[in-house]
Amino acid sequence: MNWTRRGFLATGLASAASPSLVVEIDAAPAKRGPSVGALTAGETDTLKAAADEIIPAGDGMPSASEMGGVDYVRKLVEHEPTISGDIRRSLTALQKGAREKFKKPFDQIDRQSRVELLANLEKSSPHVFAMLRDSIYESYYTQPRIWKLIGYEFYPTDHPGPHMEPFDEAVLSEIRKRPKFYREA
């Protein structure tokens, strides 16, 4: 999927109006593209384990799966053919690595081993790993509940937002004392 700034902002604004982007994705699957197939139970388990290693719970913050990250990425895989392949490849690589090295499914190995496999995926297939990581970040940081926890206040463009403090000219006083680093054209 090629995101434009306008498309990203439109999606972000839609998320502010609804509890989560998952609802927005559910509401308009035809607009998003044809279904490319649901994740299997094994892929979903791998996705949940990977998401919770990429964004674990801690310091009063919930994990990615606790915020609906698995459902969000699952919907992306089902309706976005351009990213479906990369996410599926990442899940397959993680599962294969876990079975080969630890003789267990990815979701059943210890956290340190999961992190090791995720790091190996990042080194061996940076684009594939980036698609998984970025999708999980997107699912997490577009949630209004997370915005509140990190102190972010969303101001829709159709409402007045916070007012800026008047500009303090004294801030530039040191810069104005310096010689010009450019020539007049």
N, C-alpha and C positions, 0 to 999 in steps of 0.2 A: 504494500500500500504506500503510495507516495503522499505524504502529508504535506499540505500547504499550511501556512500560518493561519489562514482564514478557516480551513477545515478543522485544524486543531482547536482553535478558539471556539468554533461553533460546537464542537464536541464538548469542550470544557464548559461552555455555557449551558449546554443541555444537561450536563452532570449536576450543575448547581440547582437546576430546577427539579431534578429527580434524585432519589436516594442514592443511586449509583449509576455508573455507565452501563452496567449489566442490563438494567431496565431499558436504557436507550437502545442497546443492541437488540434486545428481545423485541422491542416495539417495531423495528423496521428491518427485518432480515432481508426482505426483497430488495431494499435499497442498497444493502451492503454487498450483495452478490449471491450467487448460488451456493447452496450448502455443499461443502466438500467432505462431509462425514464427521461423525462424532468421535471423540477420543474413546479408546477402549478403557476398561477398568484399570488395566495395568498402566496405561499411559497417564490416566488421571491420578493414580497413586504416585507415580514418578513425578508428575507435575507438582503435586501437593508437597512432596518432600523437597523438591528443588526450590520451590517458591519460599518455603519456610527456612531454607538455608540462605537464600539470597536476601530475604527480609525476615529475620527471626524476631520473635517477641523479646522484649527486654526494655528496661528503663521506662516502664509504664506504657509502652507502645505495643499494640497487637502485632501478630505475625501477618504475613501476606495472605495466608489461607483464612485466617480469622476475619479478614476484611473483605472476603469474597473474591480474592485474587484467582483462585482456581476456576471458579465459574466464569469470571471475566475472560480469562485466557482461553478457556474451553469454547466460549462463544466466538472469540476471535478466530480460533482454528476452524470452527464450523462454517463461518461466513466470510472469511477473508482469505481467498486462495493465495494471495501474494505472500502471506506470512505463515500460512498453514504448513507448508513444506519445511521451512526452517525450524519451526517449533517442534514438529514431529521428528525431524532429524535429531534435534537436541535431546529429546526424550528417549529416542531409540539408542543414541550413543551413550547416554547415562545408564540406561538399563543394560546394554551390552557390556559396558565397562564393569558394572557391579557384578554381573553374572560371571564374567571371565576372571576378575580379580578376587572377588569375595564369595563367589558361589551362592549369592543371594540376590533377590530383587533390590533395586536402588532404595526403595522406601523402607527396607528392613535392615540396612546396614547402619552403622553408627554415624554420628554427625561428622566426625573428623574425616571419615572415609568419603562421605558425600561431598564435603568441601574439596577434598583431593580430586574427586572425579569431575566436579564442576570446574576446578582450576585447570585440569587437563583438557577439558572441552574448550575452555577459553583460549588455551594455547594452540590447540590443534585446529579448531574451527572458530576463529574469532567472530565471523559474521553470524554464524548459526547461534553461538552463545549470546551474542549481543541482542539478537531478536528475542530470545527467551528472556534474558535479563530486562530488556527495555519493556517488554510486554508486562512483566511482573511489576516493574516500577510504575508503569502507567496505571495498572489496575489498582495500585496502592495509593499513589499520590494524587489521584483524581477523585478520591473519596472525601466528601465534605467532613466526615467524622475525623479523618486524619488531619485535615486542614485545621480543625479546632485543636487537636492535640499538639500540633507544631506551632500554633499561634498565628496561622495565616488567616487573614480575613478576605473573603471574596467580595468584590464590588462589581456587580453587573454593570455593563456599559450603559444601560438604560436607566440607571439610578445614580444620584450623586454619590461620589465616594468621599474618602477622607480629604480634607483640605490640606494643601501644602503650607508649610511654614513660610513666611516671607523670606526672600533670599537675603542673606547676610553678605554684603560686599566685603567685609573684613576677611572672609575666607580666601579671597583672591589677592589680598595685599602682598603676600610673599611672592606669588607668581608674577605679579605686575612689576616687582623690583628686578626680576631677572631680565637679561638681554633677550632679544628676539632670536628664536632658533629657526627662523624662516626668513625668506626675502619677499618683499612686496612684488606682486605681479603687475 
